[in-house]
Amino acid sequence: AQTVTQSQPEMSVQEAETVTLSCTYDTSENNYYLFWYKQPPSRQMILVIRQEAYKQQNATENRFSVNFQKAAKSFSLKISDSQLGDTAMYFCAFMKPGWSGGSNYKLTFGKGTLLTVNP
Amino acid sequence: DGGITQSPKYLFRKEGQNVTLSCEQNLNHDAMYWYRQDPGQGLRLIYYSQIVNDFQKGDIAEGYSVSREKKESFPLTVTSAQKNPTAFYLCASRLGRGSDTQYFGPGTRLTVL
């Protein structure tokens, strides 16, 4: 079974600075997907960024980028130019691809990192 | 406006009563999922459905039941057999074959008194 570990329960950053959230995972699969979701105080889960394991290029979405290290099974999220609206719980998640037996596109989540952006 | 709706936002029930949480989507997505979130925990999968009239147990299905009679709807019933039902419940959907991304509804906070 896959496991996802987020070792930082809480982090804080000053507005306009850069912060990196860590995520490691354990799997024997070679092909898979990784996601970062954001959950602000409203509790709505919002997709931040998605990475396909067979792509070496790190995914980016505006101020959000990842550092995907497949051999190390590491998937960190970098937030540049932090904004007050980035304050949220951030979840890292793993998914086996649909063609992998027993997958059914199920997500396995880490326990989350609470990020606070200070003015 | 397309999206996933969950109702109600807050739900209170007495211990021993069954309660049904609603999840509706108008995204024409084939697959739907129910997750449970407890304080300090990530999301855990309760049930999922890949297509209409078909569903499978997730990691923590005991004490829950679902139905998928329509593509748009995937209601979750929390039964009296669920020993600790107070939690935040999230519904998600996914387009279908070849699509890997799940999109989430706003959630329902269930409190059992």
Chai-1 contact restraints between the chains, C-beta under 6 A:
chainA,res_idxA,chainB,res_idxB,connection_type,confidence,min_distance_angstrom,max_distance_angstrom,comment,restraint_id
A,Y33,B,D100,contact,1.0,0.0,6.0,A-B,restraint_1
A,R43,B,G107,contact,1.0,0.0,6.0,A-B,restraint_2
A,Q44,B,P106,contact,1.0,0.0,6.0,A-B,restraint_3
A,M45,B,F104,contact,1.0,0.0,6.0,A-B,restraint_4
A,F91,B,G42,contact,1.0,0.0,6.0,A-B,restraint_5
A,Y105,B,R94,contact,1.0,0.0,6.0,A-B,restraint_6
A,Y105,B,D100,contact,1.0,0.0,6.0,A-B,restraint_7
A,K106,B,L45,contact,1.0,0.0,6.0,A-B,restraint_8
A,F109,B,G42,contact,1.0,0.0,6.0,A-B,restraint_9
A,F109,B,L43,contact,1.0,0.0,6.0,A-B,restraint_10
A,G110,B,G42,contact,1.0,0.0,6.0,A-B,restraint_11
A,K111,B,Q41,contact,1.0,0.0,6.0,A-B,restraint_12
A,K111,B,G42,contact,1.0,0.0,6.0,A-B,restraint_13
A,G112,B,G42,contact,1.0,0.0,6.0,A-B,restraint_14
